Amino acid sequence: MNILIIGGGGFVGQKLAHKLAEGGTLRGTAISKIVLADIIDPAPVDASFPVETTTCNIADAASVADVLTGDIQVIYLLAAIVSAHAEEDFDLGWQINMMGAMHVLERARALGTKPVIVFTSSIAVYGGEVPDPIIDHTFLNPQTSYGAQKAVGELLLNDYSRKGFVDGRGFRLPTISVRPGKPNRAASSFMSSILREPLNGQEAVCPVEDDFLHYYLSPRKCVENLIRGAEIPAADLGQNRCMMMPGRMWSIRQLIDAMTAVAGPDPATRIRWDAQPEIKRIVSGWRFDLRPEKAIKLGLEADASFEDNIRYYLEDDQPAS
Ligand SMILES: NC(=O)c1ccc[n+]([C@@H]2O[C@H](COP(=O)([O-])OP(=O)(O)OC[C@H]3O[C@@H](n4cnc5c(N)ncnc54)[C@H](O)[C@@H]3O)[C@@H](O)[C@H]2O)c1
């Protein structure tokens, strides 16, 4: 089993690579090789089998052809630029998030090997005038370019799968929190930084009110779900290979209370409240009650509580002081 992780230098890609390296199998078969491809040189990952790292730009079809070779059985397509970045740079967003997906699918089709492709979509595909709660069959109505690019990626994945060119599966990720490292250019970045920075003894700014509701999943569960996602038998996916990944709805107040329950009262005192209308405009488009019934039936899971998300951050990611 050879696996290619495109976007393998990123947050989810690195965590996925470490988890696969630890487990050593996917789809019931021993992993022989993982290739981590990214526009930046991915950090190496230790495993009992070879893990290669390479650079690749998915906006360039030739670059995709160099890394996507006929011996790859499973592709994780994680590479993307995130929401606020794609909103700021319209052309780059479409080139990477949409054309990049097209290049990967076209290359897979040309190879004729029908690889499994796991595509990370986003709950940002929903928005505007849609019924609440959102079920798997609610129509996609993205209100950002990023969401529109992911929605097109889903349609492509479905059509290339229907034609038998690839065995695709797409998962609309909730906001993954607590994200380690530094703030990124996602409009949702504060949904991790208001926890991560205070847990690390630093100040953070919250740009929305404390009753702001949103849909979350921990990195640990996200990676487990991506592994399960590759393993679902194709016949169980039905006529739409894209679905929500399970998460849970929490308010900002509930996140902070969970942090206090796990780490004591000090971290919450490091949060500064400063309304930012542009961030609020983007993230308010994602305020929905989501019901990920299909994914739950197929064995994907949400976290049991937000306290778990905080504990996972402290166990897996908190920098040593
Ligand atoms: N983290 C979240 O909360 C979240 C939520 C919804 C969806 N997603 C999706 O999950 C995936 C992984 O997210 P993440 O949080 O790890 O993001 P990330 O930004 O940490 O990782 C994405 C990686 O893609 C790489 N990349 C960007 N442009 C590229 C290009 N042209 N060619 C090759 N590589 C390129 C980046 O260098 C980066 O390493 C993305 O597709 C993202 O849209 C993430």
The ligand as a Gaussian input file, in Angstrom:
#p B3LYP/6-31G(d) Opt

LIG

0 1
 N       -8.089000      22.901000       9.624000
 C       -9.388000      23.160000       9.495000
 O      -10.037000      23.669000      10.427000
 C      -10.096000      22.817000       8.214000
 C      -11.491000      22.992000       8.141000
 C      -12.151000      22.693000       6.957000
 C      -11.425000      22.193000       5.883000
 N      -10.071000      22.039000       5.969000
 C       -9.348000      21.540000       4.812000
 O       -8.483000      20.499000       5.242000
 C       -7.278000      20.529000       4.468000
 C       -6.078000      20.563000       5.377000
 O       -6.168000      21.722000       6.180000
 P       -4.982000      22.182000       7.124000
 O       -5.606000      22.819000       8.280000
 O       -4.007000      21.088000       7.291000
 O       -4.343000      23.321000       6.230000
 P       -2.800000      23.763000       6.128000
 O       -2.796000      25.127000       5.551000
 O       -2.097000      23.524000       7.413000
 O       -2.248000      22.705000       5.084000
 C       -2.483000      22.836000       3.709000
 C       -1.182000      22.551000       3.009000
 O       -1.393000      22.745000       1.609000
 C       -0.194000      23.265000       1.100000
 N       -0.412000      23.928000      -0.178000
 C       -0.969000      25.149000      -0.394000
 N       -0.946000      25.428000      -1.685000
 C       -0.382000      24.361000      -2.308000
 C       -0.093000      24.078000      -3.652000
 N       -0.366000      24.956000      -4.639000
 N        0.469000      22.892000      -3.945000
 C        0.785000      22.006000      -2.968000
 N        0.556000      22.241000      -1.669000
 C       -0.041000      23.409000      -1.350000
 C        0.286000      24.244000       2.155000
 O        1.674000      24.538000       2.015000
 C       -0.052000      23.518000       3.433000
 O        1.054000      22.792000       3.930000
 C       -7.408000      21.705000       3.529000
 O       -7.890000      21.224000       2.298000
 C       -8.444000      22.585000       4.188000
 O       -9.125000      23.364000       3.237000
 C       -9.401000      22.324000       7.113000

